[in-house]
Amino acid sequence: MSTENKKLAFTLNTQEYIKTISSWGLFLAVLGFIGALFSLFSVFMSFKIGVVNGVLSLAVLVIQFISALGLFSFSSKVKHALEGRDNANIDVAFKGMMTYFLFMLISMCVSFVSAFFQGA
């Protein structure tokens, strides 16, 4: 079945769901930025304990900040796309969300592997 000529249109309910998802994403992004700020204080304390602890805390901070930035970017792009009824921006927003999920998958795998080796 070819889908080249078919267009996907969002119903009003779907648009509301996407708008709600965008709002929750923005809320989680703000919490992520606040958490990154607290992690910044943790980085300074970790460097006092040792360089390795400080570098690991800095890596966690970077991962947390990038994930919050990805959610913030998705939320703001979706909001603007829905307000302007812009299909191109919806595409960009969902492509960014796909990248966010890929980033989170990789960071979770890395954390699982590191937790496994720390426990062994």
C-alpha positions as CSV (number, residue, x, y, z in Angstrom):
1,M,0.0,0.0,0.0
2,S,1.5,3.3,-1.1
3,T,1.2,6.3,1.3
4,E,2.9,8.8,-0.9
5,N,-0.3,10.8,-1.8
6,K,-2.1,10.3,1.6
7,K,-2.0,13.2,4.1
8,L,-2.3,12.8,7.8
9,A,-4.6,15.4,9.4
10,F,-4.8,15.9,13.1
11,T,-8.3,16.0,14.5
12,L,-9.1,18.6,17.1
13,N,-8.8,16.0,19.9
14,T,-5.4,14.9,18.6
15,Q,-4.2,18.6,18.5
16,E,-5.3,19.0,22.1
17,Y,-3.4,15.8,23.1
18,I,-0.3,17.1,21.3
19,K,-0.7,20.5,23.0
20,T,-1.0,18.7,26.4
21,I,2.1,16.6,25.7
22,S,3.9,19.8,24.8
23,S,2.9,21.4,28.1
24,W,4.0,18.4,30.1
25,G,7.2,18.3,28.1
26,L,7.9,21.9,29.0
27,F,7.2,21.3,32.6
28,L,9.6,18.3,32.7
29,A,12.2,20.4,30.8
30,V,12.0,23.1,33.5
31,L,12.4,20.5,36.2
32,G,15.3,19.1,34.3
33,F,17.0,22.5,34.1
34,I,16.4,22.9,37.9
35,G,17.9,19.5,38.5
36,A,20.9,20.4,36.3
37,L,21.4,23.5,38.5
38,F,21.4,21.3,41.6
39,S,23.8,18.9,39.8
40,L,26.1,21.8,39.2
41,F,26.5,22.2,42.9
42,S,27.1,18.5,43.1
43,V,29.9,18.8,40.6
44,F,31.7,21.3,42.7
45,M,31.4,19.1,45.7
46,S,32.5,16.0,43.8
47,F,35.7,17.7,42.5
48,K,36.6,18.2,46.2
49,I,36.3,14.5,46.8
50,G,38.3,13.6,43.7
51,V,38.9,14.3,40.0
52,V,37.2,11.0,38.8
53,N,34.1,11.8,40.9
54,G,34.0,15.3,39.6
55,V,34.3,14.2,35.9
56,L,31.5,11.6,36.4
57,S,29.3,14.2,38.0
58,L,30.0,16.6,35.2
59,A,29.1,13.9,32.7
60,V,25.8,13.4,34.5
61,L,25.2,17.1,34.4
62,V,25.8,17.3,30.7
63,I,23.4,14.4,30.0
64,Q,20.8,15.9,32.2
65,F,21.1,19.3,30.5
66,I,21.0,17.9,27.0
67,S,17.9,15.9,27.8
68,A,16.1,18.9,29.3
69,L,17.1,21.0,26.3
70,G,15.7,18.4,23.9
71,L,12.4,18.3,25.7
72,F,12.3,22.1,25.8
73,S,13.0,22.3,22.1
74,F,10.3,19.8,21.3
75,S,7.7,21.6,23.4
76,S,8.4,25.0,22.1
77,K,8.4,23.8,18.4
78,V,5.2,21.9,18.8
79,K,3.5,24.9,20.4
80,H,4.5,27.2,17.6
81,A,3.6,24.7,14.9
82,L,0.2,24.1,16.3
83,E,-0.5,27.9,16.7
84,G,0.7,28.5,13.2
85,R,-0.7,25.3,11.7
86,D,2.7,24.7,10.2
87,N,3.3,21.1,9.1
88,A,7.0,21.7,8.5
89,N,7.6,22.7,12.1
90,I,5.6,19.7,13.3
91,D,7.9,17.5,11.3
92,V,11.0,19.2,12.8
93,A,9.5,18.9,16.3
94,F,8.8,15.2,16.1
95,K,12.2,14.5,14.4
96,G,13.7,16.3,17.4
97,M,11.6,14.1,19.7
98,M,12.9,11.0,17.9
99,T,16.4,12.2,18.5
100,Y,15.6,12.8,22.2
101,F,14.4,9.3,22.6
102,L,17.5,7.9,20.8
103,F,19.7,10.0,23.1
104,M,17.8,8.8,26.2
105,L,18.1,5.2,25.0
106,I,21.9,5.5,24.6
107,S,22.4,7.2,27.9
108,M,20.2,4.6,29.7
109,C,22.2,1.8,28.1
110,V,25.5,3.4,29.1
111,S,24.2,3.9,32.7
112,F,23.0,0.2,32.9
113,V,26.4,-1.0,31.6
114,S,28.3,1.2,34.0
115,A,26.1,0.1,36.9
116,F,26.7,-3.5,35.9
117,F,30.5,-3.1,35.9
118,Q,30.5,-1.1,39.2
119,G,28.5,-3.9,40.8
120,A,30.7,-6.7,39.5
